[in-house]
Amino acid sequence: MVAQVPQPEFGRRLRGLRAELGLSQRDLASGAVNQSYISLLESGARVPTLDVVAHLAKVLNVPLRQLAGDIDIATGAEGGAPGRAELVQELLASSAVDQGDLEQAEERLTRIFGTALTSGSPHAILTHGLALDRVLEMRGDRNARYDLLSRLLPPAEAADVPEAPVRIRVSLAAAARDVGRLDEAFTHVERAGQEIDGTAFRHGPEHIRLLAVHLSVLAEAGGGPEIVRLVNSMLTMAEALGSPSISGRAHWAASLALAASGETGRSLELLAGARRMLANPRTSLRDWARFSRAAVSALLDVRADRAMIEEHMAAARAATAAESGPEANRMAALEVRYAIATDAPERAVEMAGSVDREQLMGLEGVRFRHALGRALARTGRTAEAAGALREAAQAAEDISAFRRAAQLWRELNELT
């Protein structure tokens, strides 16, 4: 079982270390926490998770033990063989992530998570569950991630910490979106939006992430008048935090949503801004690959200038070159769409044979089937084209993307 860091002792240590280094609360407010949460920690009003302690220790550049105190990091007690064994597994999992062996990391974290479930401690379940969630996200395993986050919601609601259910709901909304459950995603977004004002997440990075997920769900459902208002709110909130990384991600989310709602000019401006902000060493290669692929997808949707599409496509190829599994499959599907946009329908049909359609969920799968249908039609294979377009329209209906479904049914009628 993971330790519960004692308060107010932790808050006093945090405040003292920060003062020694001449840092403000705002200086510590990066990534995992915001300035309001730092204040709550220092006053003893919030108990941090081990992940938060590790993050703050890294920012302060001090050993984890110096910040966490003399408790056993694994058990919250002195000694204890089970705690030491669990800590060893955690360290091995962390090492596996660092080495890029995500399969081994998932295996170890799954075992630790199973132990946490047996303990029944909401704190342990959430701590280890969120660690496993990060690995599943890195692996691109959307179904497993959705299932895990669904299991984490009940303990989050039982944790008696208002931030916990909000944090899980935001992630679960994104996961539901990724597996094509848009109605469920809307439900989680709505609940998180109702609850976030009473938490330390208010107007911080997690609030911005909530708005970004909300926008993406609206965009996948076909857009809507609410998109512009949400975009403006999110960008204002991100600018107030003064973080290029957070602003870059906000611009990224805003550009994709505006592209879906037909605001092409502003979408392209924000996309260019996102690229400038994210093109720095602090952006991981994996995130850069995700951004580049998303940028190409949006540019293809709005039929942007070919040179602009090619520029982002080159970045997506380079960043995804070392990937395998789901990410490589998504890149292959994007290549099919790109081939259609560059007047190479025969190549698109050929490349489509290497794509695992079952791995393409939600709107991603709809887009691929639509592109394949167009490619087959342009190569004279009308019956096969009609089948692909029919699959695309039905898939769009299945995820409640009714506006896109209507467009696909019209295209099918025109073809036949």
Secondary structure, DSSP 8 states (H G I E B T S, - for coil): ------TTHHHHHHHHHHHHTT--HHHH-STT--HHHHHHHHHTSS---HHHHHHHHHHHT--HHHHH-SS-TTTSSS--HHHHHHHHHHHHHHHHHHTT-HHHHHHHHHHHHHHHHHHT-HHHHHHHHHHHHHHHHHHT-HHHHHHHHHHHHHHHHHSS-THHHHHHHHHHHHHHHHTT-HHHHHHHHHHHHHHGGGSTTTTSHHHHHHHHHHHHHHHHTT--THHHHHHHHHHHHHHHHT-HHHHHHHHHHHHHHHHHTT-HHHHHHHHHHHHHHH-STTS-HHHHHHHHHHHHHHHHHTT--HHHHHHHHHHHHHHHTT--THHHHHHHHHHHHHHHHTT-HHHHHHHHTT--GGG--HHHHHHHHHHHHHHHHHTT-HHHHHHHHHHHHHHHHHTT-HHHHHHHHHHHHHH-
